[in-house]
Structure formats: C-alpha cells, structure tokens
C-alpha cells in the first residue's frame, strides 16, 4: 500500500460533517444550546475554550450543583445526564471524557434512548474526546443531528488573528510580518502560540512592540524551525554542511537525535506523499491537503519532492523506518542511528 493510500483512508475514516466552531459560538452566546454534543479534534485549546464558554452560562452561585464532570461514563451515567434537572438555575451541564462510544451507542440503542440524547431543553451534555478518532456510529449520530463539532488545527490566517488578538488584549503591538514570523517559529498549535505570546508580552510590557530581535531572544522555536536549515542543506546535496550543523546543534544541547530523526522521517514521508500524488497528476490543492501540516510547510515539502525520483524517496522513508526499529531493539545508539539514517537517505 502506498503512503498516500494510508492518508486517504485516514481522511475518509475521519470525515464527519457537523456544526462548525463559529456556529457553536453563536449558539452559545445566544444561549440556544441544549441536549448532547460531541467535541473532538486536534486543537485542544479552542476545544477547551468552547467548553469553558458553555460552563460560563451557569449561574456561578449554583454551578457546583449544576456542573458535573465524569470520566469513563457508563450508560446509567448518560441516562442520568439526560434526565438531569437544574437546581436554582435554568441550565445544568454534564461533561463526559474518556468514553467508550461503541459501548455507549450499543447500550443506548438497546434502551431505545439514542434520540433521548438530544431531547433535553434545560440540560447540556458534552462528550469531549481528546484528539480525533475515526468515524463511528456514535459520531455519525451526532453528525446527522448537527451536534458534532471538530476543532481542527488553526490555519495560518486564524493563527495570525489569534496572536494579534492576544497581543491587543495586553496592549502590545505585533505587526503582521512579525506575527507570521512567530508562526513560522512556533507553528499553529494554539497552546504553544498562547504560551509564547504570553512570554513576549511579559517581556515588552504594556505599550511595547514585539520586533524580530525580541522574537529571536524570547521565543522557543519548534523543532521544524530549528532543523529546516539542516534539511535544506541535505536536500541541496550539501551533506558535509548539514552534518556540521547537526554536530553543532547536538554539541550545545539544542537538539537530541531522536527529535531530529522524527522530524526528518516525517518530512520525508510528507514529500513522498506529495511526489506520488504528483506522479498521478492529482490537482495541487488535493495534493497539499493530503500532505497535511501547515500550508507553508506542505508547499516547501512539495517543491523539494519534485527534485527527487519517487523511488529514492521511498528508499529514504524505508531507511528511517529500519533505523527506528533498530533503535527500539537497542542495536544502535541514538546518534549513530541518526547519522546512519541520514547517510542512507541523502
């Protein structure tokens, strides 16, 4: 099976249509939410913010009586949530996590209680999953009822809007070029962006300006940002330069071999997906979507992929997979394994 076949299968299994985040926020603000909802997706911060907005609808004086959180709920707990009644308030909220959706679906179906999930008018039931799972009868049920919300990774534009808003709240100036420079350094994960913006705002203070020099001094870059120069050297055939950069980075503790190996393997897999789809003459937007990651990273990977024969990329991916297996079995130390994988791949 080709690499992109695996990706396409995953995309198919994860394909679920439901309410978008914007619609959820509108309904939350309008206080028109009721019944059960399923939240999942890779973007944990925006997911938690959605949960917080919903629990904020409760009267704080009686929230202890009207807010319940439970892990690994059984069908009885779900039925109790369906029939819950607010105490000294107009709403009650139950939040379920770490649930077995297959077992719950079967148990509710046997009791003819699936539709009852969406019947309450003064109770909200949130099924909150960490990450994103494949489509199941449970998720399809919520999708069909428009009660499924997927919190997907931020686009670069959404990430830019987010950091601009966070800086504005702190009275700090962050111009658009510097905002995108920050995103290049950190990525689009909302938790990381929020953390880095907090550090930057603390450093410059109210009324301050975040410059490129401040970014370089304060921000902890992602592995992708730090290793890109070395990868570019490898892709350009400058193996000697790349190995010197790698040696320097590991000598001063900037990087560890496993982190570098993981990044390089992921980038090679991304390039292979793009190259195989290019060989099939697929449309460029479809290729970039299948490659995953940020749009900018996918564009760079696709451009680099066109420089190599498809078979060479397959061999490179196989080389890293082999080295990873040998590392796990203790046949190689981490540094030797990384260097061997690089020489086999580039």
N, C-alpha and C positions, 0 to 999 in steps of 0.2 A: 504493500500500500504506500502511495506517495505521501509526502509530508502534508501537502495541502488537502489531500483527501481527509486526513485526520482533522484538520482545521474545519473543513466544510461540515463534517459530521458533527463536530462540537457546536458549530454555529447553528446547525439545524436543530440539535437537541436543546439548545438554549433559547431557541426562538420562541418568544412568548409576547403576545400583544396585550397591552393593558393601558392603564392610566399613566400619563407622563407626570414628571415631578411638578411641572407648572400647574397642571390641573389639580394635583393633590394639594398644593399650597393654596390655590384659590378656594378649594372646598374647605380646607382647614380654617382659613381666615373667615369664610362665610358661615362657619360652624354648621355645615351640612353633612359632615361625615357621620356614618352610623353603620353598625354591623362589622363584618370581618374584612380585613385587608391582608395581603401578603406582600411583604417588603423583602427584596433581595437585590444583589448586585455588588460589584467590586468596590464601589465608592462608599466606604464606611462612614466618613464624616457627614456627608449630606444625608445619608440614611439616618444617622443618629439625630441630626438636626430636625429631620421630619418627625421622628418620634417625640423629640422634646417639644416641638410646636404643638403636637396633639395633646400631650400630657399637660401643657400650659393652659389648655382650655378648662381644666378642672378648677374649681374654687380652691385656692390654696389652704383655706381654713379647714377643709374636709378632705383633702387629697389623700390622706392616709387611709381613709375609709373607702375611697373610690378608685384607687390605683392599685393594681395587683400585677406583679411580675413573677413568672414561673418558667423554670427550665424543664425540658422533657415532659411536657404535659401528656396525660392520657385522655381518653375520650370523655371521662367524667369531668375532668377539669375544663375541657372545652364546652361541654354542655352547661356547666355551672356558669361559665362566662357568657354564654348565650342568654341565660335566664337571669343574669345579674341585674340588680335594681340599684340605682343611685341612692346614696344616703345624704340628705340635706344638700343635694345638688341636682342638676338636670342631666348629668352625664357621669358614666363610670367607664374606666379603661382597663383592659387586661392585655398584657404583653407576654406572648409566648416566644421562647427561644429554644434552640437545640431540640426541635421537634422531629418526630418520625412521620413525615407527611403521608407515606404509604399506609402505615398502620392507622393513622387518624382518618384517612379517607375511607378505608375499608370499614372501620368501626362506625363512623357516621353514616355511611351508606347503608349498613345493616340496620341501623336505627331509623332510617328514612329522615335523617337530620341534616343532610347536606345543605338544603335550601334554608334551613333554620340559621345557618351561619350569617346570612345576610338579612335576617328578619328584624333584629333589634332596632329600635328607634332612639333609645337613650343609652346605648352601650356601644363602645368601640372595642373591637378585638383585633390586635395586631399580631400577626405571625411574622417574626423578624428573623430572617436567615442571614448568617454571616457568609459573605461571598455570593456566588451564584451557582445554583445547581442546574441539572438538566431538567427538561420539561417532564412533568409527571401529571397523572390525572388530577392531583391536588392543585398544582399550579395552573393547569388548563381550566379548572373550575373557576378559579379566581380571575383568570384572564377573560373568560367568557362573561363574567359578571362585571367586568371593568373594575375589578378590585385588586389587580396585580400591578405593583409599581417596581420597576427595575431602576436601581440607582447606578448608572453606568459611569465609567471613568470620564472625567472632565475633558472636554475639547480644549485646545489651547486658547481659544477665544473666551470660553467660560472661565478657564483658569485665570486669564488676564483680568476679566471682570471681577473675579473673586478677590485677587490680591489688591486691585485698585480700591475696592470697597473696604477691605480690612485696613488699608493704609489711611483712607479718608476718615474712618472712624477714630483713628489715633491722631489725626491732624498732621499726617506725614505725607510729603509729596513723593510720588513714584511715577515718573513719566513712562509712557507706553514702551519705548525701546528698552528701558531698564526692567520693566515688568516682564517682557518676553525674554530678556537675558536671564532673569531669575528663573523663569520656567525652563529655559534651556539647562540651567544648572541643577535644578531640583526635580523636574518632571511635573506631571499634572496631578499627582496624588494630593488630595485636599488636606489631609492631615499634615503632610510634610510642608506644604505651602503655608498653612496657617502657623506652624511652628517657626518656620524661617522668617515669615513676615513679623511675627512677634519679636524675634531676636533683633531684626533690623530696626523696628520701631523703637524698641528699648534703647538701642544704640544711638540713633539720631535724635530721639526725643520729639516732643510736640513741636510742630513748626519746622522740623528738619527735612532734609532732602536725601533720598537714597540714590547714590551715584554708583557708577561701575566700580569705583575703588572700594566703596562700602560693601558692595556685593561680594567682591573678592575677599575682603577681610573677614566678613561675618558669616557668610553662607557656607554650610557644609554641602558640597556638591554630591550629586548622585554618582554611583559607580559608572554609569553610562557617560556622564560628562567628563569624568576624570580619565577614563580609559580610551575615549574616542581618538585622541591624538595618536596613541599607540596602534589602535586598529587601523587608522588611516595609513600609517606607515607600513603596516603589514600588507594592506590591500594594494599599496603602491609598489610593493616589492622591496621595500627598504627594511629587510628583516634585521639587519645589523642595528639600524637606528631604533627600531621597535624594541629589540631586546635590551638595548642600553636604557631606554625609557622604563621598561619593565623592571630592570635590575635596580634602578634608582628609586622607583616608587616603592618597591618591597624593602629596600635597604633602610629607608627612613620611616617605614611603618605606615605609609599612606594606603597601601593595598595588601590584601592577603591573596595567595594563589588561587584558593577555591572561588573567591568572589570574582577574580579576573576570568577564570576558566568558565564560570557560569555565564558571565556576560558575553564572552566570545562565542560560546556554544549557542546561546540564544540569538545572537546577531546572525550567525551563520545559518541557523535554521530559518530565520526570517528571510535572509537573502535567498535561500533555496526555494522557499515557498514562492517568492516573487519571480524567480527565474523560471520555475516550472510553469507558472501561470503565463508568463511572457511567451514561453515556448508554445503554449496553446492559443496564443493570440487573444487572451481574455482582455476585456476593457480595463483601462488603467484604474478607474475608481474601484472596480471589483477587486483588482489585484491588491491595491493599497489597503482595502478593508480586510481582506483575508490575511494580510501580513500582520495586522494588529499593531499595538503600540501607538505612540503619538504619530500624527500625520507627518511631522517633520522627520522623525526617525525612520519611518517607513519609506519616505521619499529618498533619503540618503541611502538606505539599505538597497532599495530597488536600483538606484543609479550604480551602486557598486556591484550589484549582482550581474549587471549586463557586461561586466568586464571579464567574467569567468565562464568557462564551459559548465553546463549543468552537472556533468559527471564529476567534475572537480569539486563542486560544492557538496555533492552527495558524499564524496570520499572524506571531505573535511568534517562534515557532521558525524559521519561514522567514526572518524578518528577520535573526536572528542567523546563520543559515547563509549568507545572502547577504553579510553584513558580513565573516564569517570568510574567505569566498572572496576578497573584495576585498582583505583584509589580506594574504593569502598572495600575491596578484598585485602587491602593492606600491602599490595605488591609494589607500590611506589609511594614515595613521599610527595607531599603536595607540590613543592617547587619543581621537582624532577618531572612529575606528571604534566604540569602546565607547560613546561618547556618542550617536552616530547610532543604534546598535542599541537603546539604551535608549529613545530618543525614538520610534523606530518601534514598539517592543514595548509600551511602557507609556503 
